[in-house]
Amino acid sequence: MTSTEPELITIIEGPTPEFQPTPQRWLQSIYEGPEDLSTALCQMRTMTGPAILERCQNAWSEGRKVKLDFPDRMRMRQQVDVLAMRLQEEEAGIMLLLWVALPVDMNEEEAYDEDDDGFHLP
């Protein structure tokens, strides 16, 4: 019997991830559900990128969700669905690019930080 538990990509240390608006409209077609969600891009460095990618591909092939688990600015744990991911090699190491589903009811005017051009969950 297979598990229905989501696969987690957990951020243990560091700041709250920055979620950047994404203009790719094809992402909306990947995720359909009862909630209104918008898509955003989150980028982070990782030392275990290939292992994370393999775990997520296995979860998706089993029909399980993949979620990004992270601390918000108040250090409370939050989770968002990962819609797609990609690894990118850079001079500083491997960069993990995650396209995630964010709740639309989030007040974008308050959540949008003009200084760093990204969205933050409250």
Residue pairs with C-beta under 8 A, 6 or more apart in sequence:
2 62
2 63
2 64
3 62
3 64
4 64
5 64
6 59
6 64
6 65
6 66
6 67
6 79
7 55
7 56
7 58
7 59
7 64
7 65
7 66
7 67
8 66
8 67
8 68
8 69
8 79
9 52
9 56
9 66
9 67
9 68
9 69
9 82
9 96
9 98
10 69
10 70
11 17
11 44
11 68
11 69
11 70
11 71
14 44
16 70
16 71
16 72
16 73
16 120
16 121
17 42
17 44
17 68
17 70
18 42
18 43
18 113
18 116
18 118
18 119
18 120
19 40
19 41
19 42
19 100
19 102
19 118
19 119
19 120
19 121
20 40
20 41
20 42
20 43
20 117
20 118
20 119
21 38
21 40
21 41
21 119
22 39
22 40
22 41
22 99
24 39
24 99
27 39
27 83
27 84
27 99
28 39
30 83
30 84
31 37
31 39
31 81
31 83
31 101
35 103
35 104
36 103
36 104
36 105
37 81
37 101
37 102
37 103
37 104
38 101
38 102
38 103
38 104
39 83
39 99
39 100
39 101
39 102
40 99
40 100
40 102
40 119
41 97
41 98
41 99
41 100
42 68
42 97
42 98
42 99
42 100
43 95
43 96
43 97
43 98
44 95
44 96
44 98
45 92
45 93
45 94
45 95
45 96
46 52
46 93
46 94
46 95
46 96
47 93
47 94
49 87
49 94
49 95
49 96
50 87
50 94
52 85
52 96
53 85
53 87
56 66
56 82
56 85
59 65
59 66
60 66
65 81
65 82
66 81
66 82
66 85
67 79
67 80
67 81
67 82
68 79
68 80
68 81
68 82
68 98
68 100
69 77
69 78
69 79
70 77
70 78
70 79
71 77
71 78
72 78
72 120
72 121
72 122
73 120
73 121
73 122
78 121
80 100
80 101
80 102
80 121
81 100
81 101
82 98
82 99
82 100
83 99
83 100
83 101
84 98
84 99
85 96
85 97
85 98
85 99
86 96
86 97
87 94
87 95
87 96
87 97
88 94
88 95
88 97
89 95
102 119
102 121
106 119
106 121
106 122
108 119
110 122
111 119
111 120
111 121
111 122
112 118
112 119
113 119
113 120
